[in-house]
Amino acid sequence: MSQHRPAPQAARGPRTVVLALLAAGAAVLALASCLTTPATSSPAAPASTASHEPAAASGARPDHDGGRTDEADGRVPNGTTVFDDELPAVAGLDPALLAALRAAATDAERDGVTFSVTSGWRSPQYQDQLLREAVAQYGSAAEAARWVATADTSSHVSGDAVDLGQTGATEWLSAHGAAYGLCPVYRNEPWHYELRPDAPDDGCPPLYDDPSQDPRLRR
């Protein structure tokens, strides 16, 4: 009977060493996993402060006191004409001025010209807002006065002035406006018109350079 001899010890040595090394490595990894502190997530960046612009459909915008001005204060949507009675900016105009504007606009339409209103009657709140914005834009109350009157003196607040868009209306009125009593008032604002009842006979009076030269506004 042949005798079975076990494999030489040397033949098993490398495998044993490899297995031992693998076991040791696994233990090290397990220990490292237990000891590792989870990374702390970085804090979220602060949300940016967005400006709260009003919806375009509302036609309103915040004023500097936290209130809002909208169509009820005299703001007008694009495409407003002198016939839009539903808008306070038009309905709030002096009746004699509005009648003259509508008579002129009716005749101007025959020449293919439309009177587009960019501003008419304004509430005191809206006028105050415009004045604050003008002071911020131009850097001083004196410079702002060349463009925007106070609520106490503004011919827009009283309903005695209208601003017309650049749709050919000012050119048409420069030739025909006096016949309706419609006159420009300020050299720096060719879009600003007021009623001068004597203009059909005497023509429009001389222009002021700007509103700061208008004695009616010096109260």
NORDA-V492109 format. One record per residue. N is the residue number from 0. SS is DSSP state (~ for helix, > for strand, _ for the rest). Layout:
# NORDA-V492109
n = [N N]
ss = [SS SS]
This chain:
# NORDA-V492109
n = [0 1 2 3 4 5 6 7 8 9 10 11 12 13 14 15 16 17 18 19 20 21 22 23 24 25 26 27 28 29 30 31 32 33 34 35 36 37 38 39 40 41 42 43 44 45 46 47 48 49 50 51 52 53 54 55 56 57 58 59 60 61 62 63 64 65 66 67 68 69 70 71 72 73 74 75 76 77 78 79 80 81 82 83 84 85 86 87 88 89 90 91 92 93 94 95 96 97 98 99 100 101 102 103 104 105 106 107 108 109 110 111 112 113 114 115 116 117 118 119 120 121 122 123 124 125 126 127 128 129 130 131 132 133 134 135 136 137 138 139 140 141 142 143 144 145 146 147 148 149 150 151 152 153 154 155 156 157 158 159 160 161 162 163 164 165 166 167 168 169 170 171 172 173 174 175 176 177 178 179 180 181 182 183 184 185 186 187 188 189 190 191 192 193 194 195 196 197 198 199 200 201 202 203 204 205 206 207 208 209 210 211 212 213 214 215 216 217 218]
ss = [_ _ _ _ _ _ _ _ ~ ~ ~ ~ ~ ~ ~ ~ ~ ~ ~ ~ ~ ~ ~ ~ ~ ~ ~ ~ ~ ~ ~ ~ ~ ~ ~ _ _ _ _ _ _ _ _ _ _ _ _ _ _ _ _ _ _ _ _ ~ ~ ~ _ _ > > _ _ _ _ _ > > _ ~ ~ ~ _ _ _ _ _ _ _ > _ _ _ _ _ _ ~ ~ ~ ~ _ _ _ ~ ~ ~ ~ ~ ~ ~ ~ ~ ~ ~ ~ ~ ~ ~ _ _ _ _ _ _ > > > > _ _ _ _ ~ ~ ~ ~ ~ ~ ~ ~ ~ ~ ~ ~ ~ ~ ~ _ _ ~ ~ ~ ~ _ _ _ _ _ _ _ _ _ _ _ _ _ _ _ _ > > > > _ _ _ _ ~ ~ ~ ~ ~ ~ ~ ~ ~ ~ ~ ~ _ > > > > > _ _ > > > > > > > _ _ _ ~ ~ ~ ~ _ _ _ _ _ > _ _ ~ ~ ~ _ ~ ~ ~ _ _]
